[in-house]
Amino acid sequence: MILKRIIYCLYFKDNHFYLSRNFRLQKVGDVKWLIKNFRFDVTANYVDELIVLQVKNKPSLNDYKSFFKNVNFLRKNIFIPITLGGGVSNLKQAKQYFLNGADKILINTASYNSKKLINDIANLYGSQSISIMLDYRYFKNQIKLFSKSGIKPERISFLNHLSKLSNLSCGEIILNSIDRDGTGQGLDTKILKLIKKKYHKPILLMGGAGKPEHFSDALKNNIVSAVITANLFNFLGDGLKLARQRLTDDGIKIAKFY
C-alpha cells in the first residue's frame, strides 16, 4: 500500500527564506527566524518530507555555500527526508547536493534539455533520488509549461513532455501551478483529468494549498501521491497538524501521525 504524503517546501535566496505568490518572492526571515518564530523544528514533525530550493538567478559559489550552510543547520533541527534543488544543470552540482544531505534532488529546467544528466544521476544514486518539477499555467484553457523559475515558456506540450518523462529515470513528477502559487485558494485538480490513470510515475501537486481540506480534496484522487505546500503563514501553529488529522478523518492512508 502506498501512503500519501504531506511535503513542505522552502524557498531560499541571499541567506533568507521567502514566500512566493505567482512566482513573485517576498523575504520573510533567515534560518534562525524560521526556527524561533515559525517553530519549524516542531512544524516539521507534521510533514513527511521537506524540499529546500535555491531560487536565486545564477547563484555564485558563495551563494551555494550559504545555501548548504543553511540546509545543514536545518538538518540538525529536523529529522525527515530532504529534497534539494535549484539550478541543477550538471553532475558535479548534483553530487554537491547529495553530499550536503539531499535524499533526493529536484530538477526542473534540465528536464527539457538534458536527458543524459538525469540518466547519469539515476545511474549513480537511483531513479528514486530524482524529482522533476513542471511549472505551468493556463492560457485560453491550454496548459503552458515554463522553465527557469517560470520565466521561459517551453514549446513542448504538457502531455508530450509528461509522456517523455515517463521514459526517464526519475522517481516522481511535481505539477506546480504558477496561477495558484501562494494564493491558498486550493490546488489545481483539474489538470489530473488529462493524465492517464495508468501513468506509472507518482504525481505530486503543488500551488494553492491553504486549508486542511485542500490536502484532502487532492489526495482523495488515486493519481496524487503527495501535496506540497510552501505557504508559511497559512500553516502557523497547528495548521499542518490539523491538515494531517483531516486526512486521517477522511480515511486517507498517510504515514504515521507524529
C-alpha positions as MATLAB code, in Angstrom:
seq = 'MILKRIIYCLYFKDNHFYLSRNFRLQKVGDVKWLIKNFRFDVTANYVDELIVLQVKNKPSLNDYKSFFKNVNFLRKNIFIPITLGGGVSNLKQAKQYFLNGADKILINTASYNSKKLINDIANLYGSQSISIMLDYRYFKNQIKLFSKSGIKPERISFLNHLSKLSNLSCGEIILNSIDRDGTGQGLDTKILKLIKKKYHKPILLMGGAGKPEHFSDALKNNIVSAVITANLFNFLGDGLKLARQRLTDDGIKIAKFY';
ca = [
       0.000    0.000    0.000;
       1.336    3.427   -0.997;
       0.931    6.006    1.766;
       0.017    9.569    0.858;
       2.380   12.378    1.873;
       2.397   16.000    3.003;
       5.520   17.822    1.872;
       6.752   21.274    2.836;
       8.797   23.494    0.509;
      11.098   26.357    1.475;
      12.475   28.951   -0.949;
      15.978   30.223   -0.222;
      17.923   33.198   -1.592;
      20.621   35.518   -0.208;
      20.729   33.854    3.216;
      16.966   34.263    3.750;
      13.782   32.327    3.181;
      10.995   33.666    1.015;
       7.296   33.391    0.366;
       6.138   33.076   -3.232;
       2.904   34.252   -4.833;
       2.551   33.582   -8.551;
       6.360   33.229   -8.517;
       6.939   36.702   -7.065;
       9.141   36.434   -3.973;
       8.793   38.151   -0.603;
      11.508   37.892    2.064;
      10.380   36.579    5.464;
      13.471   35.754    7.542;
      16.684   33.794    7.992;
      17.012   30.239    9.287;
      17.089   31.296   12.943;
      13.871   33.258   12.391;
      12.372   30.137   10.832;
      13.140   28.100   13.945;
      12.311   30.776   16.523;
       9.174   32.408   15.101;
       7.721   29.704   12.904;
       8.858   26.871   15.211;
       9.899   24.982   12.134;
      11.589   22.266   14.193;
       8.115   21.456   15.595;
       6.188   22.124   12.387;
       8.392   19.635   10.538;
       7.040   16.855   12.760;
       3.785   17.020   10.799;
       5.211   16.674    7.312;
       6.706   13.642    5.630;
       9.384   15.381    3.601;
      10.986   18.781    3.141;
      12.022   20.485   -0.091;
      14.511   23.367    0.001;
      15.060   25.275   -3.247;
      17.805   27.737   -4.118;
      15.819   30.296   -6.120;
      18.462   32.920   -6.852;
      19.086   33.504  -10.546;
      22.645   32.492  -11.467;
      23.881   31.801   -7.910;
      27.589   32.231   -7.207;
      29.853   29.809   -5.376;
      29.267   31.817   -2.184;
      25.510   31.577   -2.724;
      25.783   27.789   -2.831;
      27.950   27.788    0.299;
      25.307   29.842    2.096;
      22.564   27.535    0.820;
      24.303   24.392    2.056;
      25.175   26.009    5.393;
      21.508   26.767    5.988;
      20.419   23.330    4.830;
      22.808   21.680    7.244;
      21.537   23.900   10.072;
      18.019   22.685    9.306;
      19.174   19.081    9.209;
      20.354   19.399   12.806;
      16.875   20.511   13.867;
      14.586   18.305   11.783;
      14.613   14.611   11.021;
      12.721   13.992    7.798;
      13.902   13.277    4.239;
      15.080   16.358    2.340;
      14.916   17.173   -1.351;
      17.264   19.913   -2.555;
      17.034   21.772   -5.841;
      17.555   24.916   -7.832;
      19.743   25.293  -10.882;
      20.978   21.697  -11.120;
      22.494   21.619  -14.595;
      25.405   19.167  -14.347;
      26.502   16.078  -12.463;
      29.053   17.950  -10.337;
      26.318   20.191   -8.920;
      24.093   17.189   -8.269;
      26.872   15.490   -6.307;
      27.235   18.577   -4.100;
      23.535   18.460   -3.281;
      23.795   14.832   -2.221;
      26.959   15.482   -0.237;
      25.069   18.146    1.702;
      22.262   15.926    2.878;
      19.887   15.553   -0.063;
      17.893   12.337   -0.092;
      16.543   13.465   -3.471;
      17.257   16.313   -5.841;
      14.710   18.355   -7.732;
      15.174   19.090  -11.414;
      13.122   21.499  -13.477;
      14.777   23.221  -16.443;
      17.149   20.317  -17.158;
      14.174   18.022  -17.758;
      13.614   19.798  -21.089;
      17.114   19.630  -22.463;
      19.320   17.186  -20.561;
      18.143   13.604  -20.667;
      21.751   12.491  -20.227;
      22.115   14.410  -16.945;
      19.018   12.757  -15.479;
      20.206    9.313  -16.545;
      23.704    9.957  -15.169;
      22.294   10.987  -11.780;
      19.998    7.960  -11.750;
      22.899    5.638  -12.555;
      24.798    6.950   -9.526;
      22.026    7.454   -6.988;
      18.990    5.602   -8.326;
      15.941    6.900  -10.166;
      14.060    7.297   -6.859;
      16.507   10.089   -5.968;
      15.184   12.422   -8.711;
      12.042   14.563   -8.564;
      11.080   16.533  -11.661;
       9.007   19.682  -11.260;
       6.869   21.114  -14.042;
       5.847   24.751  -13.597;
       2.758   25.591  -15.605;
      -0.115   27.977  -16.078;
      -3.241   28.178  -18.224;
      -3.619   30.285  -21.359;
      -7.046   30.091  -23.026;
      -7.675   26.763  -21.283;
      -4.406   25.380  -22.614;
      -1.563   24.347  -20.323;
       1.712   26.137  -20.953;
       4.948   24.861  -19.411;
       7.668   27.190  -18.140;
      11.287   26.683  -17.119;
      13.916   28.896  -15.459;
      11.723   29.719  -12.428;
       8.647   30.420  -14.508;
      10.332   32.854  -16.900;
      10.961   30.837  -20.064;
       7.965   29.351  -21.929;
       8.612   25.884  -23.332;
       7.318   24.852  -26.741;
       6.605   21.227  -25.923;
       3.044   20.432  -24.890;
       2.246   19.324  -21.361;
       1.117   15.820  -22.356;
       4.041   15.261  -24.711;
       6.529   16.268  -22.044;
       4.773   14.136  -19.443;
       4.971   11.187  -21.837;
       8.708   11.734  -22.345;
       9.260   11.903  -18.586;
       7.574    8.545  -18.174;
      10.547    7.017  -20.001;
      13.205    8.845  -17.981;
      14.863    7.523  -14.839;
      13.096    9.754  -12.335;
      11.070    8.871   -9.264;
       8.191   11.341   -9.305;
       6.636   14.305  -11.116;
       5.619   17.531   -9.360;
       2.960   19.641  -11.071;
       3.370   23.191   -9.787;
       0.647   25.715  -10.676;
       2.023   29.231  -11.195;
      -1.524   30.613  -11.220;
      -2.303   29.193   -7.778;
       1.144   29.560   -6.213;
       0.853   31.225   -2.804;
      -2.858   32.000   -3.156;
      -4.126   29.473   -0.620;
      -7.236   29.064   -2.792;
      -6.919   25.350   -3.426;
      -4.902   23.053   -5.655;
      -5.434   22.634   -9.390;
      -7.074   19.205   -9.522;
      -8.490   19.932  -12.988;
      -5.153   19.044  -14.559;
      -5.482   15.471  -13.287;
      -8.262   14.800  -15.797;
      -5.648   14.983  -18.552;
      -3.433   12.297  -17.050;
      -3.967    8.645  -17.855;
      -4.964    6.651  -14.793;
      -2.246    4.095  -15.550;
       0.539    6.709  -15.648;
       3.224    4.914  -13.656;
       5.165    7.843  -12.159;
       3.873    9.233   -8.834;
       2.208   12.617   -9.328;
       2.547   15.379   -6.715;
       0.521   18.600   -6.704;
       1.841   21.995   -5.633;
       0.418   25.510   -5.640;
      -2.654   26.704   -3.753;
      -2.861   24.583   -0.590;
      -4.096   26.892    2.172;
      -6.550   24.836    4.249;
      -6.689   21.251    5.550;
      -9.488   20.394    3.125;
      -7.270   21.332    0.181;
      -4.917   18.478    1.060;
      -7.803   16.068    1.453;
      -9.529   17.094   -1.789;
      -6.346   16.427   -3.765;
      -5.152   13.278   -2.001;
      -8.506   11.548   -2.404;
      -7.564   11.268   -6.079;
      -5.758    7.979   -6.727;
      -3.368    9.695   -9.137;
      -1.978   12.048   -6.483;
       0.796   10.706   -4.281;
       1.521   13.878   -2.277;
       0.636   17.524   -1.806;
       3.328   20.168   -1.424;
       2.810   23.493    0.292;
       5.178   26.444    0.608;
       2.709   28.722    2.391;
       4.364   29.598    5.705;
       1.712   31.799    7.221;
      -1.322   29.708    6.298;
       0.071   26.930    8.451;
       1.361   28.721   11.528;
       0.712   26.967   14.809;
      -1.320   23.773   14.417;
      -2.114   24.233   10.725;
      -0.207   21.231    9.408;
      -1.195   19.081   12.372;
      -4.840   19.836   11.599;
      -4.275   19.098    7.909;
      -2.826   15.734    8.810;
      -5.694   14.981   11.162;
      -8.165   15.917    8.419;
      -6.623   13.290    6.137;
      -6.955   10.649    8.835;
     -10.571   11.643    9.497;
     -11.314   11.376    5.766;
      -9.893    7.868    5.611;
      -6.825    8.756    3.559;
      -3.874    6.483    4.264;
      -0.898    8.583    5.299;
       2.398    7.980    7.034;
       2.477    7.654   10.813;
       0.884   10.576   12.654;
       3.517   12.118   14.915;
];
